């Protein structure tokens, strides 16, 4: 050992590495290539000891396991994931929007090729009913049959110009398009659904058949409420 003082020894080693960096890197690569199998076997054999060492190192540096860290993202009730964030906030902070768009487009293209145009349209319809109204295609068809296949205006409930009949629900319960599945009222044609969405708060401006439609379902909801209260 040329130097007994640790600080002097450290400075000497740094100068030596700076002066002979290329030689040392080439020697390390050549040694690894010649003894690769031995090095990998030794690392695998010493894995448990290294794990215990790293646990002790983390404790000495007060680096807590991720399960016990607190989230600073505003969700202390969720499990810590990384960077003092829960998994949802971490994904939002590190997501690549362009990559996600590209992957989504590739998935849609692949699905269209597998299902074909008609199959893909049916898949989108089934997905929309399930996610927005908690309905299956069979439930939707059953509701149409219960109405005699007609809208409240007397128009047949059929697909017209690529537009399917609409599922109507009480917006006082669920203001958005996604519903709880319990406030569904009936099936309407596209025109009646648009008129009802614009004028539902003003019953005096609604056509008579739409007013009767709303009164019919209001009576049902009142009866259901009285039964629950009893």
Residue pairs with C-beta under 8 A, 6 or more apart in sequence:
1 9
2 9
2 12
3 9
3 12
17 24
32 39
43 50
57 63
58 64
58 65
66 80
66 81
66 82
67 79
67 80
68 80
69 80
69 84
70 76
70 80
70 84
71 78
71 80
71 84
71 85
71 86
71 89
72 84
72 85
73 84
73 85
73 86
73 89
74 89
75 86
75 88
75 89
78 86
78 87
78 88
79 86
79 87
80 86
81 87
81 90
82 90
83 90
83 93
85 93
111 120
111 123
112 120
115 122
115 123
125 137
125 164
126 136
126 137
129 135
129 136
129 137
129 139
129 140
129 167
130 136
131 178
132 167
132 177
132 178
132 179
133 167
133 169
133 179
133 181
133 184
134 179
134 180
134 181
135 167
135 181
135 184
140 167
140 187
143 167
143 184
143 186
143 187
144 157
144 165
144 187
147 157
147 186
147 187
149 156
149 157
150 156
150 157
151 157
151 165
151 187
151 188
151 189
151 192
152 186
152 188
152 192
152 209
152 210
152 212
152 213
153 189
153 191
153 192
153 207
153 209
153 210
154 209
155 189
155 191
155 192
157 165
157 187
157 189
158 165
159 165
160 190
163 190
165 187
165 188
165 189
165 190
166 187
166 188
166 189
166 190
166 193
167 184
167 187
168 184
168 185
168 186
168 187
168 188
168 193
168 196
169 179
169 183
169 184
169 185
170 183
170 185
170 217
170 221
171 197
171 200
172 183
173 179
173 180
173 182
173 183
174 180
174 183
185 213
185 217
186 213
186 217
188 196
192 210
195 206
195 207
195 210
196 206
196 210
196 213
196 214
199 205
199 206
199 210
200 206
200 214
203 211
203 214
206 214
